[in-house]
Amino acid sequence: MIKLKKNLIRLAQKQNPGLARLKEFISELDSAGCFAIRSRNHGLPRISIVTPSFNQGRFLERTILSVINQNYPNLEYIIIDGGSTDGSREIIKKYVDYLTYWISRKDGGQSEAINNGFKRSTGDVLAWLNSDDVYLPGTLNAVGRLFDEDRLTGVFYGDLVHIDEHDNLINMIKDVPFNKRAFLYWGNDINQSAAFFRRTPFFKIDMLREHLHYSMDYDLWFRMLRADVKFVYVPSFLAAARIHSGAKTIQDSKSARSATLSLKAEILNIRENDLYSGFWCRIYRVKRFVRFALNGDAFYLCWVLLNHLSGFWRKLCCFLE
């Protein structure tokens, strides 16, 4: 099973050159990208990226390089560090010439840091990239063109991969075109690291709710949906989220899940683990599987089935021990 999974990963990298190039892309500064940032060609909309950071120094540099090396001609990059003590400040200072703004001081958490960054921004298109995640090559140019060509869409979101501490591909998550009911009952179906949104609706709904330390993205998408913002799915891998023991949602996974369920119950005005909500969640799980089958995406179906079998095998082994 492990060998089959490795073969599928190699096949995915052949089909997606950006995945194959990822390690090289985030390993060192690209001089062409630096020139593009300095030239500030305004043919495409300005994209403002905010990276909230706190003691993620071992991954932060790769995150920064994944933004700078995009070679996007109208980029605004802001880093808000929460007073890290692990060498993050020194890493940020290495790239200060390519940053619009940065600061390192104690703050009220991730949501507050992101809001503070966006208050400093001027871009028409916004996104935040956590300090252990990375963008894939070509993401910002693709997103910039989408926003330039479609002025009615408020949020573009794409597919996501998971990587480990050493930048190895370990999982792939493909999304589907936006469906309001599926979003509400399935849960947060939008990969935050691969999502970009317009400035106007974000500030109109008063940005992120700063008391939320988990699922602030789900809450944001819901409030944008309620404000009639249009969501459009981009069938391409745009970002990589890093899975590691130091990640906030891994360290405190129970709190993260509890916060998501509570927020979902609040949004839908139902009890947590409501049977009606659970029923529709299962319906949309099946519909997603059927959609991939009808689209002839045999590769991704194999990947999903393999992950389910692996999960079942791990649970069975734990049960038998």
C-alpha positions as CSV (number, residue, x, y, z in Angstrom):
1,M,0.0,0.0,0.0
2,I,2.9,2.4,0.8
3,K,4.6,1.6,-2.5
4,L,1.4,2.2,-4.4
5,K,1.0,5.6,-2.6
6,K,4.6,6.6,-3.6
7,N,3.9,5.6,-7.2
8,L,0.7,7.8,-7.2
9,I,2.7,10.7,-5.8
10,R,5.4,10.4,-8.5
11,L,2.6,10.3,-11.1
12,A,1.0,13.4,-9.6
13,Q,4.4,15.2,-9.9
14,K,4.7,14.2,-13.5
15,Q,1.2,15.6,-14.2
16,N,1.8,18.8,-12.3
17,P,5.2,20.4,-12.9
18,G,4.7,22.8,-10.1
19,L,4.6,19.9,-7.6
20,A,7.8,18.4,-9.0
21,R,9.6,21.8,-8.8
22,L,8.4,22.7,-5.3
23,K,11.5,21.8,-3.3
24,E,13.8,23.7,-5.7
25,F,11.3,26.6,-5.8
26,I,11.5,27.3,-2.1
27,S,15.2,26.5,-1.5
28,E,16.8,29.8,-2.6
29,L,16.0,33.3,-3.8
30,D,15.2,33.7,-7.5
31,S,16.9,36.8,-8.9
32,A,14.3,37.2,-11.7
33,G,11.5,37.2,-9.0
34,C,13.4,39.9,-7.1
35,F,13.6,42.1,-10.2
36,A,9.9,41.7,-10.9
37,I,9.0,42.8,-7.4
38,R,11.1,45.9,-7.7
39,S,9.9,46.8,-11.1
40,R,6.2,47.1,-9.9
41,N,4.5,46.6,-13.3
42,H,0.9,47.5,-12.7
43,G,-0.6,45.6,-15.6
44,L,-2.1,43.1,-13.1
45,P,-4.1,43.8,-9.9
46,R,-2.0,44.3,-6.8
47,I,-2.0,41.3,-4.5
48,S,-1.4,41.8,-0.8
49,I,-0.1,38.7,1.0
50,V,0.0,38.7,4.9
51,T,2.0,36.0,6.8
52,P,1.2,35.8,10.5
53,S,4.1,34.1,12.3
54,F,5.0,32.9,15.7
55,N,8.0,30.7,16.5
56,Q,7.9,28.8,13.1
57,G,11.5,29.8,12.2
58,R,12.4,26.4,10.8
59,F,9.7,26.8,8.1
60,L,9.4,30.6,7.8
61,E,12.1,31.1,5.2
62,R,10.5,28.6,2.8
63,T,7.2,30.4,3.2
64,I,8.8,33.7,2.4
65,L,10.7,32.3,-0.6
66,S,7.4,30.8,-2.0
67,V,6.0,34.3,-2.1
68,I,9.0,36.3,-3.4
69,N,9.9,33.7,-6.0
70,Q,6.4,33.9,-7.6
71,N,7.8,36.6,-9.9
72,Y,4.5,38.5,-9.6
73,P,4.9,42.0,-10.9
74,N,2.5,43.8,-8.5
75,L,3.1,42.2,-5.1
76,E,2.7,43.6,-1.6
77,Y,4.1,41.3,1.1
78,I,3.6,41.9,4.8
79,I,4.8,39.8,7.7
80,I,3.3,40.1,11.2
81,D,5.3,38.2,13.8
82,G,4.0,37.7,17.3
83,G,7.3,38.3,19.0
84,S,9.1,35.0,18.1
85,T,12.1,33.9,20.1
86,D,13.4,31.2,17.7
87,G,15.4,33.2,15.2
88,S,12.4,34.2,13.1
89,R,13.3,37.9,13.3
90,E,16.7,37.3,11.8
91,I,15.1,35.3,8.9
92,I,12.7,38.1,8.2
93,K,15.5,40.7,8.2
94,K,17.3,38.7,5.4
95,Y,14.4,39.6,3.1
96,V,13.5,43.0,4.4
97,D,14.3,44.6,0.9
98,Y,11.4,42.5,-0.6
99,L,8.8,43.2,2.1
100,T,6.3,46.1,2.2
101,Y,6.1,46.0,6.0
102,W,7.0,43.7,8.9
103,I,6.9,43.9,12.6
104,S,7.7,41.6,15.5
105,R,5.9,42.1,18.8
106,K,3.4,40.3,21.0
107,D,-0.2,40.4,19.7
108,G,-3.6,38.9,20.5
109,G,-3.2,35.8,18.2
110,Q,-3.4,34.8,14.6
111,S,-6.7,36.6,13.6
112,E,-5.5,39.9,15.1
113,A,-2.1,39.6,13.4
114,I,-3.8,38.9,10.0
115,N,-6.2,41.9,10.4
116,N,-3.3,44.2,11.4
117,G,-1.4,43.1,8.3
118,F,-4.4,43.8,6.0
119,K,-4.9,47.2,7.6
120,R,-1.4,48.0,6.3
121,S,-2.1,46.7,2.8
122,T,-3.3,48.5,-0.3
123,G,-3.9,45.6,-2.7
124,D,-7.1,44.9,-4.5
125,V,-6.7,41.2,-3.9
126,L,-5.9,39.7,-0.5
127,A,-4.8,36.4,1.0
128,W,-2.9,35.2,4.0
129,L,-0.3,32.4,4.0
130,N,0.6,30.9,7.3
131,S,4.3,30.7,8.2
132,D,4.6,27.0,7.7
133,D,2.7,26.8,4.4
134,V,3.9,27.7,0.8
135,Y,2.5,28.7,-2.6
136,L,3.2,26.5,-5.6
137,P,5.1,28.0,-8.6
138,G,3.0,30.3,-10.8
139,T,0.1,30.6,-8.3
140,L,0.1,34.4,-8.0
141,N,0.3,35.0,-11.8
142,A,-2.6,32.6,-12.4
143,V,-4.7,34.2,-9.6
144,G,-3.9,37.8,-10.7
145,R,-5.1,37.0,-14.3
146,L,-8.3,35.5,-12.9
147,F,-9.2,38.5,-10.9
148,D,-8.3,40.8,-13.8
149,E,-10.5,38.9,-16.2
150,D,-13.5,38.4,-13.9
151,R,-14.5,41.5,-12.0
152,L,-17.6,39.9,-10.5
153,T,-16.0,37.1,-8.5
154,G,-15.1,37.9,-4.9
155,V,-13.3,34.7,-4.0
156,F,-11.2,32.3,-6.0
157,Y,-10.1,29.1,-4.4
158,G,-8.2,26.1,-5.7
159,D,-6.8,22.7,-4.8
160,L,-4.2,22.0,-2.0
161,V,-1.5,19.5,-1.3
162,H,-0.1,18.5,2.1
163,I,3.7,18.3,2.6
164,D,5.8,17.1,5.5
165,E,8.6,18.8,7.4
166,H,11.0,18.1,4.6
167,D,8.7,19.4,1.8
168,N,7.7,15.9,0.6
169,L,4.3,15.5,-0.9
170,I,2.1,13.4,1.4
171,N,-1.5,14.2,0.4
172,M,-3.6,15.9,-2.2
173,I,-7.0,17.5,-1.7
174,K,-9.1,18.4,-4.7
175,D,-12.1,20.6,-4.4
176,V,-15.3,21.0,-6.4
177,P,-17.3,24.0,-7.7
178,F,-18.9,26.0,-4.9
179,N,-22.2,24.8,-3.6
180,K,-23.9,26.8,-0.9
181,R,-25.7,24.0,0.8
182,A,-22.6,21.8,0.6
183,F,-20.5,24.5,2.2
184,L,-23.0,25.0,5.1
185,Y,-23.5,21.3,5.9
186,W,-20.3,19.7,4.8
187,G,-18.2,22.3,6.6
188,N,-15.3,24.4,5.5
189,D,-14.8,23.1,2.0
190,I,-12.5,25.9,0.9
191,N,-8.7,25.4,1.4
192,Q,-7.6,28.7,3.1
193,S,-4.0,28.5,1.9
194,A,-5.3,28.3,-1.7
195,A,-8.0,31.0,-1.4
196,F,-7.8,34.7,-2.5
197,F,-10.4,37.4,-2.1
198,R,-11.2,41.0,-3.0
199,R,-10.4,43.8,-0.6
200,T,-13.8,45.5,-0.7
201,P,-16.0,42.7,0.7
202,F,-13.4,41.7,3.3
203,F,-13.4,45.2,4.8
204,K,-17.1,45.6,4.4
205,I,-17.8,42.6,6.7
206,D,-15.2,43.9,9.2
207,M,-12.4,41.5,8.5
208,L,-11.7,38.4,10.7
209,R,-13.4,38.1,14.1
210,E,-10.3,38.4,16.3
211,H,-11.7,36.3,19.2
212,L,-11.6,33.2,16.9
213,H,-8.3,31.2,17.1
214,Y,-9.6,28.3,15.0
215,S,-11.9,28.2,12.0
216,M,-11.6,31.9,11.4
217,D,-11.5,31.1,7.7
218,Y,-14.8,29.2,7.8
219,D,-16.4,32.1,9.6
220,L,-15.0,34.5,7.0
221,W,-16.4,32.5,4.0
222,F,-19.8,32.3,5.7
223,R,-20.0,36.0,6.3
224,M,-18.9,36.7,2.7
225,L,-21.5,34.3,1.5
226,R,-24.1,36.1,3.5
227,A,-23.0,39.3,1.9
228,D,-23.7,37.8,-1.6
229,V,-20.0,37.4,-2.5
230,K,-19.4,35.1,-5.5
231,F,-17.2,32.1,-5.0
232,V,-15.4,30.4,-7.9
233,Y,-13.4,27.2,-7.8
234,V,-10.1,27.0,-9.7
235,P,-9.3,23.4,-10.7
236,S,-5.5,23.7,-10.1
237,F,-3.1,23.1,-7.2
238,L,-2.3,26.5,-5.8
239,A,-0.7,25.9,-2.4
240,A,0.8,23.4,0.0
241,A,-0.1,23.2,3.7
242,R,2.5,21.7,6.0
243,I,1.6,18.8,8.3
244,H,3.9,18.7,11.3
245,S,3.8,18.2,15.1
246,G,4.3,21.9,15.8
247,A,1.2,23.0,13.8
248,K,-1.5,24.6,15.9
249,T,-4.3,22.4,14.7
250,I,-2.1,19.3,15.2
251,Q,-0.9,20.2,18.7
252,D,-4.5,20.9,19.8
253,S,-6.6,19.0,17.3
254,K,-9.4,18.4,19.8
255,S,-9.8,22.2,20.4
256,A,-9.6,22.9,16.7
257,R,-12.3,20.3,15.9
258,S,-14.5,21.5,18.8
259,A,-14.2,25.1,17.7
260,T,-15.2,24.2,14.1
261,L,-18.3,22.2,15.3
262,S,-19.3,25.0,17.6
263,L,-19.0,27.6,14.9
264,K,-20.9,25.4,12.4
265,A,-23.7,25.0,15.0
266,E,-23.8,28.7,15.6
267,I,-23.9,29.5,11.8
268,L,-26.7,26.9,11.1
269,N,-28.5,27.6,14.4
270,I,-28.5,23.9,15.3
271,R,-27.2,21.7,18.0
272,E,-23.6,20.3,17.6
273,N,-23.7,16.9,15.8
274,D,-27.2,17.5,14.7
275,L,-28.6,14.5,12.7
276,Y,-30.0,16.6,9.9
277,S,-26.6,18.3,9.4
278,G,-24.9,14.9,9.6
279,F,-27.2,13.5,6.9
280,W,-26.5,16.2,4.4
281,C,-22.8,15.9,5.2
282,R,-22.9,12.3,4.1
283,I,-24.9,13.1,1.0
284,Y,-22.4,15.7,-0.1
285,R,-19.5,13.3,0.6
286,V,-21.1,10.8,-1.8
287,K,-21.8,13.6,-4.4
288,R,-18.2,14.6,-4.4
289,F,-17.1,11.1,-5.0
290,V,-19.6,10.7,-7.9
291,R,-18.5,14.1,-9.4
292,F,-14.9,12.9,-9.6
293,A,-16.0,9.6,-11.1
294,L,-18.2,11.4,-13.8
295,N,-15.3,13.7,-14.6
296,G,-13.1,10.6,-15.3
297,D,-10.6,11.6,-12.6
298,A,-9.5,8.0,-12.0
299,F,-6.2,9.1,-10.5
300,Y,-7.7,11.1,-7.7
301,L,-10.4,8.5,-7.0
302,C,-7.6,5.9,-6.5
303,W,-5.8,8.4,-4.2
304,V,-9.0,8.9,-2.1
305,L,-9.7,5.2,-1.9
306,L,-6.2,4.5,-0.9
307,N,-6.3,7.1,1.9
308,H,-9.6,5.6,3.2
309,L,-8.1,2.1,3.1
310,S,-4.9,3.3,4.9
311,G,-7.1,5.0,7.6
312,F,-9.2,1.9,8.0
313,W,-6.1,-0.3,8.3
314,R,-4.5,2.0,11.0
315,K,-7.8,1.9,13.0
316,L,-8.0,-1.8,12.7
317,C,-4.4,-2.2,13.9
318,C,-5.0,0.0,16.9
319,F,-8.1,-2.0,17.8
320,L,-6.3,-5.3,17.6
321,E,-3.3,-4.2,19.7
